[in-house]
């Protein structure tokens, strides 16, 4: 009985490719948080939108991005926000100025057009096991920001 043998060169290629694929998948970073919260008809100046990461998975530097969904009813081309990041040991508060895209079409349309924009804010060193509380609030003077539909946060 004769056995079919795989040539050593092909075997090495297959093993090398398998190892490379395993290393690539295992080293990919997953988001700790990627969530949007609705503002229900507009964002009141007294509203604070809160997010939470229950436990940091490893000591590392994590990037924070803020996302905004808005309609053509939002009257401005930018927005000022405050981002507060609190752990058991520190609180960081940053002022954010997001320049919004002017995507208003020159066409007369029916319905509502929703825009979505995400901006990298900052990176912070966080320790394994820490709980992180994040609060975002508007620094705009208007008591109601019409057209803001959702605010999101991504931590990765």
Secondary structure, 3 states (H helix, E strand, C coil): CCCCCCCHHHHHHHHHHHHHHHHHHHHCCCCCEEEEEECCCCEECCCEEEEEECCCCCCEEEEEEEEEEEECCCCCCEEEEEEEEECCCCEEEEEEEEECCCCCCCCCCCCCCEEEEEEEEEEEEECCCCCEEEEEEECCCCCEECCEEEEEEEEC
